[in-house]
Amino acid sequence: MNILIIGSGGREHSLSWKIAQSPLLDQLYVAPGNGGMGDIAKCVDLDAANQNEVVEFCHDKNIEFVVIGPEAPLVDGLADRLSQGNITTFGPTAAAAILEGSKGFTKDLCAKYKIPTAAYGRFKEAATAKSFVAEKGTPIVIKADGLAAGKGVIIAENIEKANTAIDDIFGGQFGEAGAELVVEEFLEGEEASFFVLTDGENILPFGTAQDHKRVGEGDTGPNTGGMGAYSPAQVMDGQMIERTINEIILPTVKGMKQEGRPFQGVLFAGLMITEKGPELIEYNVRFGDPECQTLMMRLTSDIVPALIACATGNVDKVPVTWSENVALNVVMAANGYPGSYQKNTEIRNLDQAGSADNIVIFHAGTKKDGNAILATGGRVLNITALSPTVSEAKKNAYKALDQIDWEHGFCRRDIGWRAVKRENV
């Protein structure tokens, strides 16, 4: 079959890399793609916001299956439009994608269906939000309600920072995403990511990972889209996975169905593992980035039947197998990220850096200019290693990374630090 992937990041590169291995595939297209995808897929200049253009392209190229990578096209209803065009699609409807499109909606859903999460308030103006902060105290978490590219969450250690975050969000820092905000209690514990494929009724657990959101080592500095990840997450043992499924995932799937918003696609639960057990921080309605890269490295079975089953049903009947090895991903970002950064700087020696059998370099913010690879985004490369332990995967990923010649980039040097510490103990 012919398959189209929508997106241009490291997540979409890793999905392309895995889908390209499927015996079901005839031709793989990716729109718009990036500088690293040309060897495995045909990059096409399609604007996901122009839904009619996407449908016309699918009909013209006999696309039988579309995989939507990022959240914005899902929230905008691209999956709905493709379904209207009789094109099988991986990704939820706009009505279901509100789980990521509105943090306030998700918090209300949790309250209604008794899903464990932090206490919260929803606000449309600054004064009442600030009063709530003054009442609850700090640390406290301030979130733009809508999509903010993973950057709309501020952890405020004091009242002044919380009030500044409130003013910034209502002042337009995140555009329309900040028309409303959520203030919630700060949860103490260890974060983890849990992924489940669902057809709206049945579920297929699809791996765990641990992301590193902060830009600085030791988890310091502002939040980013993610500076690295590893899988599986050690904190998600069998008991914690079972509790997460029973206390968080299944109530969500059932609740969304009852709300008339059946969810089909991947549910990405961002969790805090507290003294009480797993609590939901937020939902994403697509694979995480950079977590997806680690999942694709570990997945040993064909991904295509599982993705199709989310749209067609019986996803729980699809067999999936995983490597027992650990995958660890380190993000190389442009100097200045998550603030302003220089674009179109050249990256060299990628072939040598990615030559080892257990290393894959997934591109994100890159483009190909002749034979040169240029950096065009904030998060630019994902150096991913597969090894028996977290410690070895970390060592191998950084060994590969250090062969890359790019003076305008940086990375965190402590990806996987919690897991390495556990292994050393």
MOPECOR-V976804 format. One record per residue. PHI is phi in whole degrees, -180 to 180 (* if undefined). OMEGA is omega in whole degrees, -180 to 180 (999 if undefined). Layout:
# MOPECOR-V976804
((PHI;OMEGA) (PHI;OMEGA))
This chain:
# MOPECOR-V976804
((*;173) (-92;-176) (-126;176) (-117;174) (-110;178) (-98;176) (142;-175) (-142;-174) (-97;177) (-63;176) (-59;-178) (-70;176) (-64;-179) (-69;176) (-64;178) (-62;180) (-59;-179) (-76;-180) (-64;179) (-63;179) (-85;-174) (-76;175) (-68;179) (-80;-172) (-85;169) (-102;-180) (-131;179) (-110;175) (-114;174) (-138;-177) (-129;-1) (-90;-178) (79;178) (-148;-174) (-68;-178) (-105;-172) (-93;-172) (-61;-178) (-78;-175) (-118;-177) (-149;175) (-94;180) (-80;-178) (-127;-176) (-88;179) (-116;176) (-98;-177) (-62;179) (-73;176) (-92;-171) (-64;179) (-64;178) (-64;179) (-64;180) (-63;179) (-62;178) (-62;-179) (-61;179) (-68;-179) (-66;-176) (-100;-180) (55;177) (-74;-180) (-98;-176) (-150;179) (-121;176) (-112;180) (-95;-176) (-82;-174) (-81;-177) (-78;-173) (-58;178) (-63;179) (-69;178) (-62;-180) (-79;174) (94;180) (-63;179) (-63;178) (-62;-177) (-66;178) (-65;178) (-63;176) (-62;177) (-89;178) (62;178) (-113;180) (-63;-171) (-135;172) (-93;179) (145;-177) (-75;171) (-67;176) (-60;-180) (-63;179) (-86;-179) (-68;176) (-60;175) (-56;174) (-102;-177) (-68;178) (-142;178) (-63;178) (-64;177) (-58;-178) (-64;179) (-64;178) (-65;177) (-62;179) (-61;-180) (-64;-177) (-68;-175) (-107;173) (56;176) (-92;-175) (-63;179) (-159;-179) (-72;173) (-61;-170) (-153;169) (-143;177) (-111;-174) (-141;176) (-116;175) (-149;-166) (-67;-172) (-60;-179) (-69;177) (-64;180) (-66;176) (-63;179) (-63;178) (-62;-180) (-61;180) (-73;-175) (-83;-178) (85;-177) (-121;0) (-67;-178) (-149;-174) (-113;178) (-111;-176) (-131;167) (-65;-174) (-67;-172) (-98;-177) (-74;-179) (-137;176) (55;177) (78;-175) (-114;-174) (-88;-179) (-122;179) (-121;174) (-94;-175) (-98;-178) (-83;180) (-146;-176) (-62;-178) (-60;180) (-66;179) (-64;-180) (-65;177) (-64;179) (-62;178) (-62;180) (-64;-179) (-64;-178) (-66;179) (-69;179) (-83;174) (107;-179) (-55;-179) (-116;177) (62;-177) (-63;179) (-61;-178) (-101;177) (-65;175) (-137;176) (-137;177) (-118;173) (-114;-178) (-139;-179) (-64;178) (-84;-179) (-93;176) (-92;178) (156;-179) (-120;-178) (-79;175) (-153;178) (-115;-180) (-127;-175) (-118;179) (-138;170) (-89;-180) (-145;176) (-101;-179) (104;-180) (-139;179) (-97;180) (-128;174) (-132;177) (-55;-170) (-135;169) (102;178) (-126;177) (-157;173) (-130;-178) (-92;176) (-127;-170) (-76;-173) (-72;-175) (-74;-173) (-104;179) (-64;-174) (73;-179) (56;178) (-120;178) (85;-176) (-69;175) (-69;177) (-130;172) (-74;-179) (127;-176) (-105;179) (158;-178) (-159;171) (-142;-179) (-146;-1) (-79;178) (-79;-176) (-62;-177) (-68;-180) (-94;176) (-78;-175) (-57;-180) (-66;-179) (-69;177) (-65;-180) (-62;179) (-65;180) (-62;179) (-63;-174) (-76;-175) (-95;-174) (-122;-172) (-69;-177) (-62;175) (-61;178) (-69;-179) (-61;179) (-67;-180) (-65;179) (-64;177) (-65;179) (-66;180) (-80;-178) (77;180) (-128;-176) (-56;-175) (-99;177) (-125;-178) (147;178) (-107;172) (-95;179) (-109;-179) (-92;170) (-84;-171) (-114;163) (-116;178) (-89;-176) (-103;177) (-62;-180) (-84;-177) (122;-178) (-75;173) (-129;-177) (-80;171) (-84;178) (-167;173) (-106;164) (-116;-173) (-106;179) (-148;177) (-65;177) (-71;177) (-135;32) (-105;-178) (-63;-178) (-57;-178) (-62;179) (-73;179) (-65;-179) (-65;177) (-66;-176) (-87;-177) (-72;-178) (-104;179) (-101;-180) (-69;-178) (-80;-171) (-61;179) (-59;-180) (-68;179) (-67;179) (-64;-178) (-64;175) (-62;-180) (-89;-172) (-104;177) (110;179) (59;-180) (-63;-179) (-71;-179) (-93;-177) (-84;179) (-76;174) (-130;179) (-130;-174) (-130;170) (-68;176) (-80;179) (-76;179) (-98;171) (-109;179) (-131;-174) (-122;175) (-116;179) (-90;167) (-98;-178) (-117;178) (-75;177) (-51;-178) (105;178) (-61;9) (-88;172) (-89;-178) (-75;-177) (-152;179) (-80;179) (-111;174) (65;172) (-89;-174) (-86;177) (-112;-177) (-121;172) (68;180) (-69;-179) (-62;179) (-65;-178) (-63;-177) (-100;-173) (-80;-179) (-69;-176) (-63;-176) (-98;-179) (-120;170) (-130;176) (-103;178) (-93;180) (-85;173) (-128;-179) (-85;178) (-134;169) (-142;179) (-98;179) (-126;-171) (68;176) (-96;-176) (-94;173) (-107;-179) (-112;177) (-84;-177) (-122;-175) (-127;179) (-79;172) (-94;-164) (-114;-177) (-134;177) (-128;-178) (-91;-170) (-122;-178) (-120;176) (-120;-175) (-149;-176) (-64;-179) (-132;176) (-63;-179) (-60;180) (-70;179) (-63;178) (-62;180) (-59;-177) (-70;179) (-65;-179) (-71;176) (-63;178) (-69;-179) (-58;-176) (-69;176) (-89;-179) (-79;-179) (-100;180) (-153;-174) (-72;-177) (-97;-178) (-120;177) (-146;176) (-150;167) (-78;-178) (-103;-173) (-123;-180) (-61;-178) (84;-171) (-62;179) (-64;-178) (-68;178) (-62;179) (-61;178) (-64;-180) (-63;180) (-67;177) (-67;999))
